Amino acid sequence: MRWRLELVLTLVINTLWMQNIVTDVCTCKNQTLCKPISSSSHVQVEVFAFHLEKQNWAQYHWSKITTIVVSGYVEDEIYCLAHSYNIRLVLKAEIQMAHLTDTTKKESWMTRTVDLVRTYKLDGIFIHFKGKLNKGSQNYHELTRMVIKSASHFRNELPGCQISFNIPWTPNCNHERCFDFLEISYALDLFFVQSFNIYNDMREGCVATSSSPYQHVLTGLSDYIKLGVDSRKLVMGIPWFGYDYTCKRFPQGGACELENTSDCSYPLGKWIPYKTIVQRLPRSLTGRLWNDDRSAPYFVYMKDKTYHQVWYDDPESISMKSTFLKKLKLGGIGMVKLNDVDHSRTSSATLHAEEMWNALCPP
């Protein structure tokens, strides 16, 4: 009874909050821009973008984006600009483990998600689930049923909406990240494949390495296709970030043994956006180095008498992975995240941003 009361209060508060910032009046000069963009709108290659932030948003390459995942309310000027480029704005809606076996919570989640999409005049839903599931478990099957039921409900309530879902880099159930990928794929428009943070699965000792190595990305995507998932539903996620690792000693020969060796199955580096990486690279000890095994760049620098190694993706490594779009006939590519690249108007920032955007869909 108590949680039901809390749920009601939460819905009332959120409704009142939304009424203060959202009206039914279209604020775009062109009134047609406030109409939802149908998922049937044809695009040759999807280009997903995440976590839209107001900083330097006017400098994004709007003509190259097809879908932006947002957490909720979008400022009027950004909303109108996105729709003027026929860019879909889709709501990130997170499924919690508690939703899977509680019918009331499940129904409430679906209802609230539809209400938010309607309130903000959005164009679809990006379903996010990051819990751990074992193959064949009760929750494994419950998630499948919930996603299929939710997708059907969303399509009935929001005709033409785009529905997508996040999945790990491989379908091989690593780290208890196991879903019924094929069955779920039938109900959705797109899968966003998180083709990064792969070092968790390499089992090659506690050394710094790329989070998105070329061969692993290719293998993961290929395994989904072998499983029977339509390749045109796969959007390859690539990182616009890297990791800064603290080394025990100077990494001779490229190997940076990590300070903390208690558990190498989880990230031991510090997340760092690409815009910070390009600032640090000129002051590094080594300059940009390249690892052929990972098809990825890295560099070494020193801070407070301690050596650091930074692994990241840049235009060269991203361009190499972008060839998978044609090779595997993928549905698209997506970067995480837009503001990790500097989109200010300085000459150096403009150059770096241009190179990163061009790397997404090479000719």
N, C-alpha and C positions, 0 to 999 in steps of 0.2 A: 504494500500500500504506500509506503514511504517513497519508494523510487518513482511510483506513478505520479505522486504529488509533485516531486522534484521535476519530472519530465514536463508536466503541465505548466509549471511555473517558468521553466526554461523556454518553452514554446511561446508563452505569453510575452515574456521579456524580449525574445528575439523578434516577435511580430511587431511589438511597439517600436523597437529599435529600427527595424526596416522601414516602418511607415514614416519615420522621421527623415529618411534619406532617399527614399525611392517613391516616385509617383508614377502614375500611368501616363503622364505627359511625356512625349518624345522630345528630348532636348537637342536632337540632331537637326541641323538646318534642312537636311534631306530626310523627310519623315520616313521614307522607306528603309532607312538604315536601322530602324528600331525593330524591324521584322527579323525573326530568327532565320539563320541560314541553314537550309536543309542539307542533310548528309548526302543527299543525292547530287549535290553540286559537284561536278566532275573536276578532279585535279589529277594530274599525271603522277605526281609524287607528293606525299604528305610531308610537311616540315613542321614538326611539333616544337613548341617553345613552352618553357615552364617559368612560373613565378614572376610574372610581369611586375616590375617595380617602376615607380614614377621617375626615378633618376634617368635622365638622358633618353627617355623613351622615344622622343621624336626622331632620334638618329637610328633607331632599329631599321633593318632592311625589311620594311613592311611588305614589299612586293614578293619576298621569298618565303614568307610564313603562310601556312594554311590553317593552323590551329594553335591557340594559346590556352593553356590550362591555368585557371584562376581559382583562388580559394573562396571567392564570393563577390562582394561588391567591386565594380570597376568604375573608375572615374569617367564622367560623361565624355570628355574629349578623347580619351583613349578608346572608349567603346565605339564612338562614332567613327574614329579613324580606322580601327580594326575592321569594322563592317564595310567601310568604304573600299577596303581592299579585299572584301569577300573572305575575311579571316573569321573562322569560327572561334567563339569564346566558350570554353567548356568548363563546367564546375568540377573541381576535385572533391569527390565524396568518399570518405574513408569508411570502410567496413571494419568494425571492431569484432574481436573474437566473440564477445557477448551477444552480438547480433545473430550468430549462426544458429543457436538453439533456443532462442527466446522469440516466439512468434510476435508478441506485442512490440518488442524492440525492433524487430525486423520490419514490421509494417510501418512503425513510426519513422524509421530511417528512410524508407521509400517515399512516404508521404512528404516528409520534410525536404528531401532532395528535390522532388518535383516542384514543391512550393518555392524553393530558392531559385531554381532555373527559371520559373515563370516570373518571379519577382524581379530578377535581374535581367530578364529578357535574353537569357543565354541560349546557346545553340547545341548543347550536349552535356554529357556527363563522363568524367574520367574516374572510373572506380579504382580505388586504391586499397590494397590489403597487404600488410607487411608481417602478419603473424606467421608462426611456424605450424606447418601441418605435415603429418606423416601420411604416406600413400595408403589409402584404404581405411583410414580412421573415420570416426563419425563426423568430425568437423570437416574432413576432406570432402565427404559427400554433401554435407550441409552447405559448404561454400558453393559447390557446383549448383545445387538447387537454388540457393539464394541469388546468385548472379543471373541464372537463367530466368527466374521469376521476376527479378528486378528489371532486367532488360525488356521483358515482355510488358511489364507495367509502364516503364518509361516510354516505350514506343506507342502504347495506347494513349497515354496522357500527354505526350509531347511528340506528335507525329513529325517525322523527319529529323529527329535529334540524332546526333552522333554519339555512340556509346563505345568507350574504350576501357582497357583494363591493363594494369601494370603486371609484368611477369619477370622473373629472374633471367639471367643471361643464358641459362641452360635448362632444359626440361628434365634433367637427370636427378632431380630431387635433392640437390646438395643442401646441406644445413637445414634440413626439414622444411625446405621451401618447395612443397610438392602440391600441385593442383591437378585437376583433371583438365589439362590444357586443351586437348582436342574437343572435348564435349563443350567446354566453356566457349571455345572459339566460334562455334556455330551460332551462338546467341549474340555475338558482338560484331562491331564494325572493324575494330582494330585492337591489336595487342601492342603495348609499348614495352619493348624488350630492354631491360636495364643491362646493357652491354658494357658495364663498368663495375668497379669494385670486385673484380674477378680474382685478385690475388688471394682472396680467402680460400680459393679452391686449388691453388697450385701445389701446395705441399712441398715446397722446395727449400725449406729452412727459413729462418728468421732473417731475411735480407730484403732490402727495399727493392721494389719492382714496379712495373707499370700496372695500373688498375684496369686497363683496357687493352690487353695485348692482342695483336692482329689475329693470330691463329686461333686463340680461344674464342674471340668474337665470331669468327667464321664458323668454327665448330658448333658453337651454341645455336646460332641461327639455322645452320644446316640440320641440326638434330630436331629442331621444331618442325622443319619441312618434312623430314623423314617420318616424323610422328603422324603426319597427315594434315598439319595446320596449313591453311592456304597462305602461301608466301606473301600474297598481296595484302594480307591482314597484319603483317609484321612491320612495325616501325622500330628501326634500330636506334636505341638511345646512345648518344656519345657524350663524353664529359668535356665541358668547357672549364675544367678544373684539374688540379693535380694533388699530390700529397708530398708533404715535407717531412722527411725521415731524419731522425737523430742517429748518427753512426757512432759505434764504439771507438772507431779509429778512422784514419783516412782510408777511404774505400779504394785501395789499390786494385787495378784490374776491373774496376766498376762495381765490385761487390761491397755493399754497405751493410755490415752486420748491425742489427738493431740493438739498442740499449736494453729494451725490455723483451726478454725471450720467453716469458712465462706462457704466452699463448699467441701463436702465430696465425690463428684462424680468423682473427679480427683485425681491423685496421690499426696499425701501430704508428701511422703517420698523421700529421696534422693537415686537414683539408685546406687547400689554398686556391683561390680563383685565378684564372688565366691572367687577368689584368694585373695581379700582384706578381705573378711569375715573370712577366715580361719586364717588370721594373727591377726585379732582383737579378735576372740573368746577366745583364752587363757588368754587374759588380761581383759575379761569381768567380771562383778560383779556376774553373775549367772552361767556362763558356759552354755553349750547347754541345752535348755529346749525343751519340746515337747508338742504340742497342739493336742489332740486327735480329736477334732472337725474338724480341718483343715488338720490333718495328715501332719504337717509341723513343722520344728524346728525354734527356735528363741532364742535370748539372750538379756540381758540388760547390758549396760555399761554407764559410766558417763564421760562427757567431759565438762570442764569449768563450773562445778557445775550444769550441766544439764543432765538429764537422757535421754538415747536413747534406743530404742528397735529395733533390727534388725530381720526381717523375711526373710527367704530365703529357697531355696531348696538344699538338700544335697543327698548323695547316697541313704539314706533310703527313703526319700520322693519321689525321682525320681524312685527308684525301684518299689515302690508301684504303681505309675502311669504307669510304663512300662508294668505292667500286663494287661493293656487295649489292648495292641497290639494283644494278643491272645484272650482275652475275647471278644473283639469287632471285631476281624479280620481286624485290621487296616492295611493300606499300609505302615506305617512307623512311625518314630519318628525323631524329629529334635531339635538341641540345639541352643540357642541364648545366646552367640555366642562363637566361638572357643577360642578366646583369653581371655575370662572371667575366664578361668581356667589356672593356672600357669603350663606351659609346659617346664620349665627349668629343668636342670639336678640335682638339689638338691634332697636329699633323701626324704624330706618331700613333696616337690612339686610333685615328681614322684609318691609317695603314693597317694596323694589326686587326682591327675589326673587319675591314674589307677582306683580308686574307682568310680570316676564320669563316666568314659567311660564304665566300667563294668555294671553300673546301667542302662544304656540305653536299653540294650537287655539282661535281665537276662535269665538264662536257664529255 
